[in-house]
Structure formats: structure tokens, C-alpha cells
Amino acid sequence: MAKSWSKRKTLHHKHKVEKKVREHHRQVRRDSKKNGGSSSGRSRKDPGIPNLFPHKAALMDALNTRREEETAASAAARLERRAANKAAAARAAAHTPTEGLGAGASDGVGGTVPASSSAAGRSGGSGGGLAAAAAAGTETSRRAFMAHFRSVVDAADVLLQVLDARDPLGTRSAEVERAVLGATPPKRLVLILNKVDLVPRAVADTWLRVLRCDYPTVAFRASTQQQRRGLGQSGGDALDAGSAGGALCAGAGALLSLLKTYGRTRGSGKGVASSIAVGVVGYPNVGKSSVVNSLARSRVAAVGATPGVTRNLQEVHLDAHVRLIDCPGIVFAPPPPAGGGGDGDGGDAAADFSASLVLRASVSPQNTPDPEGAVAALLARVGPAPLMAAYTLPAFEDAPTFLALLAKRRGKVTSGGVLDVKAAAVAVLVEWNAGKVPFYTLPPAGSAGAGASPASGAAVVAAWGNDFDVSAVNVMTDGRPDPGGTWPWT
């Protein structure tokens, strides 16, 4: 057995240690006094209102009264919330899922999760109660988002409708354009073709030419830098910058020049710029907040891959002349089925609309009740070849086979050894939204314009020529004067 060492120390060593401890404590107290702190190690309690204060009694009464008012207001708000929840539950119990879907369509707008109600409306049977509860739960969000949109239209002088360059027609809304054209006083609309770096340059250039037949359209690529401030911007043509890659924003100079030129034309005197409000609207997850951050060169708005990050209006002042208003993403209700079909046609239309929302990244894949149906719509859109190349899978013909192969490849198995095809479908939709599968749409053959405008866009925008003076601002050359040629909206 090893010999244990004794803990006995000499008195010289003991006194030396005690002396060093006292010296350390004295140095700590000295530094604390020098920095304005207390000499003692304990934090002082708040002494409250001194007794010698001449108006202590009145001040205490005022504080007690305020505390009682806050408590009463909190209790009243709690009671109101309970009453609202009971009313929502009563409405959910009184309405069927089909009626809830019709009410949402009559409002003309849905929140970030309208697919839950539309898909649940066709589930029937045991899922009817859940569908009705989901419809009632999103009713408040629908009305709130619609109120936000109307506030932006009323407050803004120019509205920027952000489109996804991969599917411009799918993310373009005739409701937005109808609201802008019918607003009083008159508003201006500019289309932002965002995410041009995700499509070939030739495809983006074709879409620009088509969309500019209706409204002024700017190619844009939002910044993907991670720092909080000092987001960079690249000059030149946004299409060239987008095809070259990188993390800098492209197209901001052209857009700001266009807006400031419009501000100068609205000024009280010649060359005097006036302050303008610019609203940023569009479908969820098309990059509205990223556009705002890129223009402001700072992360002033929250962004994320999940739809519905922006829940309220947010104002950002770029300078003394341009004020941006970021609006939450809005999903408008689907159009009624053509020909006034029966319940089966309405259910198919609701299912197609639900799948289209998921593929547009307007609804979170984790919240969709039918991810397998959305994957089937994805397969019908892109075909098997891109999915086989992206996931290195053997040949398959339908969505169930594709999901089974992917679940087996990734080990997604439930209890009992059954393949979890639903988890595989959700994973596919998440990666689809992240851009793992290359995809883009082409303009309709022989189309001179996108055709989503409720009126003749070219005829309406012809009156905007003096406001958007393209002789002073050329979007194609990032704000430099146009060397020649004409623009579709002049």
C-alpha cells in the first residue's frame, strides 16, 4: 500500500498564504472603488423612496393605483381572450369544413397556413372537426394579414411586388395589381424578379422581357451575407451578377435609382426630391424581407427559410427620401373551379391549390397535412429525371415508389420496420424549398405579357412615363442613362 503524504504545513507557509490572501482582497477592494463600485462584495438593495421625501405618500398612492390598473387591464384582457376562444370554438362546431373553406375564399386572402384548411376540407369523416378547428384558428390571421395589406396599399406611393424568378407567374397575384390600379390616389407598381441567380441567365432575360410588357420590372438578387451590418452591393447588370454567383446583392442600384427618380418627379420644384413610401408585398417566402435588408445594407428585418417569419408591418427608413414598408406574406384564396363543378371538383381544386402552395414555399412542409400529394405534384411538374439525379436513385415511375426508395435509402423506418414515406415526403419538400432540385418555368409560348394583370397593363402604365423617366434611369445598366432604345411602359 502506498504511503500517504501528511497535510501538515509549517507556520511560515501558513502565514505566507494568509498574507497573500489579504493582499488579494485589498487589491480587489481598491479596484472596485477606483471603478466606482462598492467596496463590499454584496450588491446593495434598492432603498426605495426615502422617508424624508416630502411627497412620498402621494407618490406611493400613485404607484399603487397604477399597479391596480395594470392588474385590472391584464385580467380584462385574459377574459376577452377566453371569450374569443369560446366564440371561435362555437363557430368551429357550427360550421362544416366545406363552409369554412368557402368563408376563407370569400375573404379573398389566407394566412401562411391556408393549405391546412383547404386540404382538411376534403378529408371528411373523423377529420372534419380538426379541419373546422384549423379553419377557425386561421380566420384571425387571414383578417389581420388582409388588414396589413390594405394598410400598405393606402400608405405607400409605390408598391414592389416581389416574384420568384423560378416561377414568376405562380408567385404573381392579380389581386395585388387590381388593388394598386384601383387605389385612390393613384399608386405605382414595380415588379421585382428576385432570385435570378437560381435560373439560367437566358431564362431570366426572357422573363424580364415578358414582364416588362405589363409593368416596370427589375432583376434582383438579395444579399446572402451573414453579417449584421454592412451588406455589400454589386454594380452592373443584375443578370450578369446573378449568373456569376457570390453573396453580394445585385440590382439594388437600379431599383433605388428608379425610386428616387420617381421621387424627384413628384417634388414641389424642379429637381427637388420628395419623400416617398415604398411597400413591399408578395407571396410568403419569395424574399420580401431579404430585399428590404439588401436595400438597407443591414439586417433590419427578420428572414428565414420558414414561411411566415414576418408577422407585422415594419418600416425602414433608407434615407430622407425613401421609406420602405415590409408587409407579411399573403396567400390569396384559390379561384373557384371552372364550370361550377360539384364537391368532387372542388376537392380536387383544393388539393391542387394546397400542393401548389407547398411547392411555392408559401406553406411550411411540416404543416401540410398531405405531403405525399405535394410530392406527387412535384413529380408531375419536374419529371423523374431531376429527382433521380438529385437523390441518386434508380428509375421509378410514380411518387409512392420514389418515396419508398428514398425512405429506404435514408433509413426512415417506423416501428415494425414499415417505411416512413410521410417523413421522406416532408424531407423532399424541405430540400425542394432549399433549391436542391434545379427547377424553373418558361413563359407561355407566344405571350407578349404575363397576362395576370386585371386590366391592360401596358395601357395603364403608359400614363406613368413622366413619373418613371427611363431616360434618366435605365434598369438594365444599373441606373446609368439609357444609351438608346425605348421601354415598353413609355
Secondary structure as GFF3:
##gff-version 3
##sequence-region A 1 490
A	DSSP	alpha_helix	11	34	.	.	.	ID=ss1
A	DSSP	alpha_helix	56	94	.	.	.	ID=ss2
A	DSSP	alpha_helix	97	107	.	.	.	ID=ss3
A	DSSP	alpha_helix	114	120	.	.	.	ID=ss4
A	DSSP	three_ten_helix	125	127	.	.	.	ID=ss5
A	DSSP	alpha_helix	128	155	.	.	.	ID=ss6
A	DSSP	beta_strand	158	164	.	.	.	ID=ss7
A	DSSP	alpha_helix	174	181	.	.	.	ID=ss8
A	DSSP	beta_strand	188	194	.	.	.	ID=ss9
A	DSSP	three_ten_helix	196	198	.	.	.	ID=ss10
A	DSSP	alpha_helix	201	211	.	.	.	ID=ss11
A	DSSP	beta_strand	217	219	.	.	.	ID=ss12
A	DSSP	beta_strand	233	234	.	.	.	ID=ss13
A	DSSP	alpha_helix	238	244	.	.	.	ID=ss14
A	DSSP	beta_strand	249	250	.	.	.	ID=ss15
A	DSSP	alpha_helix	252	265	.	.	.	ID=ss16
A	DSSP	beta_strand	276	281	.	.	.	ID=ss17
A	DSSP	alpha_helix	288	296	.	.	.	ID=ss18
A	DSSP	beta_strand	314	317	.	.	.	ID=ss19
A	DSSP	beta_strand	322	326	.	.	.	ID=ss20
A	DSSP	alpha_helix	343	359	.	.	.	ID=ss21
A	DSSP	three_ten_helix	365	367	.	.	.	ID=ss22
A	DSSP	alpha_helix	371	382	.	.	.	ID=ss23
A	DSSP	alpha_helix	384	391	.	.	.	ID=ss24
A	DSSP	alpha_helix	399	410	.	.	.	ID=ss25
A	DSSP	alpha_helix	421	433	.	.	.	ID=ss26
A	DSSP	alpha_helix	457	461	.	.	.	ID=ss27
A	DSSP	three_ten_helix	462	464	.	.	.	ID=ss28
A	DSSP	three_ten_helix	475	477	.	.	.	ID=ss29
###
